[in-house]
Amino acid sequence: MGRWRSGAAGLVLGVWTALGCGGSGASTEDPLPEEEDPGTTPHPPTPPTLEPGDARWTVHSRTVGLQDAVAVASDGLGGSVLLGSTRPTSTPDASSTDTSGTALTLTHHDGAGQVLWTRSFVPEPSESGTAQAHAQLLAVSSEGELFIAGKLEGRLRLGETLITDSHFVAKLASDGTPRWARATGTVKALTPDIEGEVLVAHGRLVTRYDTRGTARWSQEMPALASASAVALDSDGGAVLAGQRPLSPVESIGFIARLSPVGEVYWELEVGPSAPSFTQVIFAADGGLRLAGDFQGTLHWGGTVLKPTCATESCSRATLVLAADAAGRPLWGHALATPTTGEPQGARLAADEGGGAAVLWRHGCGSELARLSPLGELSWQTPYVTQPCDESLRLRDITFLSGGDLLGTGVFSGTRALGGEEPFTSDDADVFLQRLVP
């Protein structure tokens, strides 16, 4: 309704006057004024509906120097913890006595991406004159304690322990305060338990450290030496994936489940073309998800996987395999890279419903894909730059409590990163992005 007259009496008088039925004594009262139709209360415009794969928000950590993001993990409370590194823009030459090098960084973000705290661990040069801390692995316990692994060139004090020129594992409180650190072999996996202890696969050993960092037991597992991807269960058992040579010029892939004392529960060969496995993780139901890349043909259960490349120059493809706890194949999926460059460095995250997300790098950036519990492709999002380079890279992903997907990466220059307002980095900066799953 646009406009309307108020009062039934006024309407009747107006009609009588128009018909001349009121005689000379008819009322000449002016009609009541018109009033605006109040209509309905105005509402703010409805925000656009977000589709799966859309960003709820993106935050940019602008810090002086070259930043890198290595791993991200859910804190179990809707927020996240990010492990990375920081390096000054100007790198001293070999003859310099400048102690600046690559520092280890930990950052805790809330559910909106805002920084709660940041910790930096800056190494000092050893006799070699190098001071580089390389971040590698991150895990968060159910109590919020943090476990990190990395490699150190130089000297770094974590808690009461001084690590020098070694691989290491360390435990930190939920606010980033170091509790203990231990020198180790090359760390391939770490898994905390509810008691505050942690299992570490390093070198050819699996070791359980108690809450104070004392080794409760250590078991040699020679098979670790040939595994490119490792996952540990809470008892110290391991799932290994890698390649085994069949001849001087031929190899085949393998997946094996080992007991805490190194006994083989089951083993699978994956081929005939040997894949390069980059990660294996446990699903919520105890099953397995594996990521990597391959060329040629793979037989996985009743599925035959072949690269489905978008360009003729592509010969390899990213793969995701699913198996149950007994090693029986469930599904397999080969993912195409729509740009030039070979896929590499595939990373996985599993949700509580049995689905997964996978990211991988290529010559123009990165790709992120979402798979259903049956291995079907739900959506795929590119993180690429034109002309083709790697100035935008998605580095790691995790699922947050509540089901959203969180990704972290590095960029340089000016990027929109899924939002209306572009971000501009100083050198190379870290971004964090929360996505509709």
N, C-alpha and C positions, 0 to 999 in steps of 0.2 A: 504494500500500500504506500502511496506517495503522500497525499494530504487527505485530511478528513475533518468533518464538522462536529463540534462538541455539543451535546445536549439534545435530547429528543424534542423538548419544547421549542427550541429555536427552529428546528427543522419543520415542525408543524406550522408555526406562525409564518414562516417564509412562504410555505405553499399557499396558505390562505391569502396572503397579501398578493401573491402573483395571480390568483384567480379572481380577485376583486370581491371576495365573499365576506369581507369584514365590514362593509358599509363605510360611511364617513367617519364612524367612530373606531374604525379598525386601527389596531396598534401600528405605529410607525417606528417601533423600536428597531434600532440597527441590528443587523444579524451579528451573532457572536463571532469573534475573530477566529480565523483559521489557526489550527495548531499543527505542528509537525508530527508526523507519525514517529513515535519513539523507536519503532522497530525492535531489533534485538541488540544486545550489548556487543560491541565490536570485540573480536578476538585477535590476538597477535597472529601473524602468518604462520602456518604450519611449516616446521622445518622439513627439508627434503628427507625422504626416507633413505636410510643407508642400506645398501645392498651388501651381501657377503663379499669380502675382499676390500670394502671401503675403509678408509681410515677414520676412526672416531676422533683422534687427535694425533698431532706430531709435535715433538719438542726437539729443540736444538741446543746442544751444550757447546757454547762458544767459549773456548779456552785458548789462550796463547800457546802456540806450538802445534806440532803435528799430533793429532789424536788418533787412536785406533780403538775399535771395539772388538773384543775377542769372543766373549760369551755373555749370555744373559740368562737369568733364572728367576722364577717366581719366588716371592718371599712367603707365599701361602696366605697372605692377608690382603691380596688385591694389588700389591705393589711389586717391585722387581729390584734385583741387584744386577749391576753391570760391571763386568771385569774388562779392563782395557789397559792402555798404556799411553804415555805422553812423552814426546821427544821435542827438545828445543828446535826452533826453525833452523838455526845455524849450527851445524855439526862441527866440532873442533877437529883439526887435522891431527895426524898421528903424533906429531911432535908437541902438541899442545898439552899444557898441564891443567886445563879446564876439566873440572870433575863432572860437568853436565853429561847426562846420558839419557837412556830410556828409563822412565819411572813406571812402576806398577800402580794402577789406579783402580779403586773400587768406589762405586757410586750407588746409593740407595735412593730409589724413586718411589713416590706414592702412586696410587691408582690413577691419578691425573697426569703423571709424568713429571711432577715437580720434585726437585732434588731435596731429600731429607738430610743427607750428609755425604761427604766425599772424603776419602782417605787416599793419600799418595805415599808410596814407599820408594824412596830414592836411593839407589845403590851408590857405592863409592868404588873407585877403581881399585883393582887388585894389582899384582905385580905386572900383569900384562898391559895395564893402563886403560882397560876397557871397563865401562860401567853400563851394562845393559841388562834390564829385567824383562824377560819375555813371558807374557801371560799365556796360559794354555787352557786350563780347565777350571770350572767353577761349579760348586754344588751347594745347596742350601738345605739344612736339615729341617725336620718338622718342628723343631724348637727355635728355628731362626738362626742357628749358628752357621758360619760360613766356612767353606773349605775351598782352597785354591791350590793350583799346581802350576809350575812354570819352570823356566830355565834361567839361571843367573850367570852372567859374565861379570865378575867383580865381587864386591862384598855387600851384603844386605843383612841388617839386624831385624829379625821378626820376633817380637817378644824378648825372651832371654837368650835366643839362639842366633848365632852369626853364621849365615850361609855364605860360602865362598866357592865360586866357579863350579856350580853343580846344579842338577835338577833338584827340585824340592817340592814338598807338600806342606801346607800350613793350615792351621785352624785359627779362626778369628771369632770374636764375640759378635752378637747381632748388631753392635754399633761399629764394627770394623776394627776393634782393638785386638791386636795379635795375642794369641794364647800360647801357641808353640809352633815350631817349624822343624822339619827334618830333611836332611839331604837324602836323595834317593837316586835310583836309576831313572831312565826316561819314563815319565808317567803316562800311561795310556788310558786309565780309568780310575775314578774314585767314587765311592758310594758311602754316604753317612748313614748311621742308623739312629733309632730313637733314643739310644742311651748316650749319645754324644761321641760315640766311637766312629771310626772311619776305616773302610777297606780301600786299599790302594794297589792297583796293578802297575808295577814299575820294573823295568828291565825284564828279567825272567821270573820275578817273584810276585806273589800276592801276599800283602802284609796287612794285619789288623792292628791299628793303633788305638790305645784306650784314650780316655778323656784328657789325659795329661801328655799324650804323645809318646807313650812307651809302647814298644812293639810287643803285643801279647803273643802273637805267633807269626811265622813267615813260612810260606810254602813255595818251593821252586816249581814252576810250570814252564818247561822248555818250549811248549807250543806257543807261548806268548811272543817268542822271538819272531815267528812267521806271521803273526796276526797284525793286520793293519787297523782293525777296529775291535774294541773290547768293551764288554759291559759286565759289571759285577752285581751279584745278588747280595742280599743282606747276610747270608751265611758264609760268603767267601767263594761261592761257586762262580764260574765265569762262562760267558758266551764269547767265542772267538770267531772272527771272520777274516779271511785273507786269501792268499794264493799259494798253491803248492805246485812245485815243478813236476811235470811228467817226463820231460826230456830236456836236453839243453836248450831247445827252442820252443817248448810248449809247456803251458801251465793250465791249471784248472782251479776254480774257486772252491773254497770250503767254508762250512759253518759247523762249529762244534760246541757242545755243552759239556763243561767239565765240573766235577765235584770240587769241594774245598781242598781236597788233597790231590787234585790233578787227574782223577780217574775220568775217562771219557764216558759220559752217559749216552750220547748219540752224536753222530757226525753225518753231514750231508756234503756231497759234491755238487757244485753249481757250475754248469757249463752247457755246451762244449767250449764256448768262448769264456775265458777267465775274466770276471768282473773285477774292478778295483773298488773294494769296499772302503767307505770313509766313516761310517758310523753305524753302530748297532745299539738299540735301546729296548727296554722292556715296556710293553703296553700295560694298561691298567689291569688287565685280566691275567697277567703273567706271560702272555705271548711276546713275540719278538717283531720288531720292525728294523729293517736294514736299508741303508742308502749307499749309493755309489754311482759308478758309471761303467758302461760297457760298449763294445762294438761287436758286430757279428750276430750271434744267436744265443739265447739262453732258454733252457727248459726249466720251468718252475711249476711243479705239480702238473696240472693239465694245461698250463699256459705256455705258449711259445712267445718270447719277447724278442722284438727286433727294433732297431732304431727307426724312428719315424721323424726324420729331420726335415725342417722347413727349407733348408738350403742344400744344394747338391754337394757342397764342400764339407758338410758335417758327416762324420763317420761314427761318432760316439753319441750316446744318449744317457741321460740320468735315469736311474732305476730306483724303485722302492719295492722291497719284498716283505711280505707278512707271513709269519709262521706261528703256530701255537706253541705252548710250552714244551711239547714233545718233539718239536722240530718239523711237524707236518705242514707243508705249504698251504697257505690260505688263499693268497692272491699276489699277483705281481703287476707292476705298472711301469711302462717306459714313457718318459716325458720328453717332449720335443723342445728344442731351443729355437725360438723363431728368429734369432739373429746369428751372425757369424761368430765363430769361435767354438772351441771344444768345451763341453761342460766339465766342471771339476769342483771338488770340495763340497759335495752335497752334505747338508745338515738336516736333521730330523727333529720333530717334536710330535708327541702322541697325545691325543686328548683322552678324556675319561670314557668316551663312548666307543673307542676303537678306531677312530679316524686318525689322520695324520696330516701334518704340514711338512713340506720339504722345500728347501732353498738350495740353489746352486749358482756358481759363478760361471761366467763366460767372457769372451773378449770385449763385450760392450757393457758389462755390468753384471746384474744378477736377475734371477727369476724366482718367484715364490708361487707355489702351487698348493692347493688344498685337496685332500683325498678323503673320500667317504669311508666308513667302516668296511665297505666291500671293495675298496681300492679304486672307485670311480673318481674321475677328475671332476671336482665341483667348480673350481675357478683357478685361474692362473694370472698373475700380475707381474709385469716387467718392471725392473728398476734399471733403466738403461739411459745412455747419453748418446746424442747425435751431434757431431760426427762420433763414430764409435770409439770409445775409450772406457777406462775403468775408474773415472772420477766419481762414480756413484756405485757403492757396493753394499749390499745387505749381507751381514756377517753371521748373525745367529738369530734363532727364534725360540719362543717358549709359549706354552699356554698358561694363562693366568687363572687364578681361582675365579669361577664364574663363567669360564669358557672362552673368553676373548683371546685372540692371538697377539703376541707382542713380538716385534722385530726390532733389531738394532743394526746400525750400519754406519758407514763413513761416507762423507761427500766433500767435494771441494767446489769452489765457485758459487753460483747462485742457483738454487733448486727450489721448485714448488713443493716437492715431497708430499703430494696428495692434498695440499691445502690451498687456500686462496692467496695467502701471503707467502711470498718466497723467502727462503732463508739464504743468508750469505755467510760463507765461512771465511776465517782469516787465513788458514792454511789448509788443514784437513780437519774437519770437525765431526763429532759423533751426533747421530740423531736416534731418537726412540719413537716408535710408531705403534699405536694400538689399533688393531683391525677387527672388524666384524668377522667372526669365523665362518 
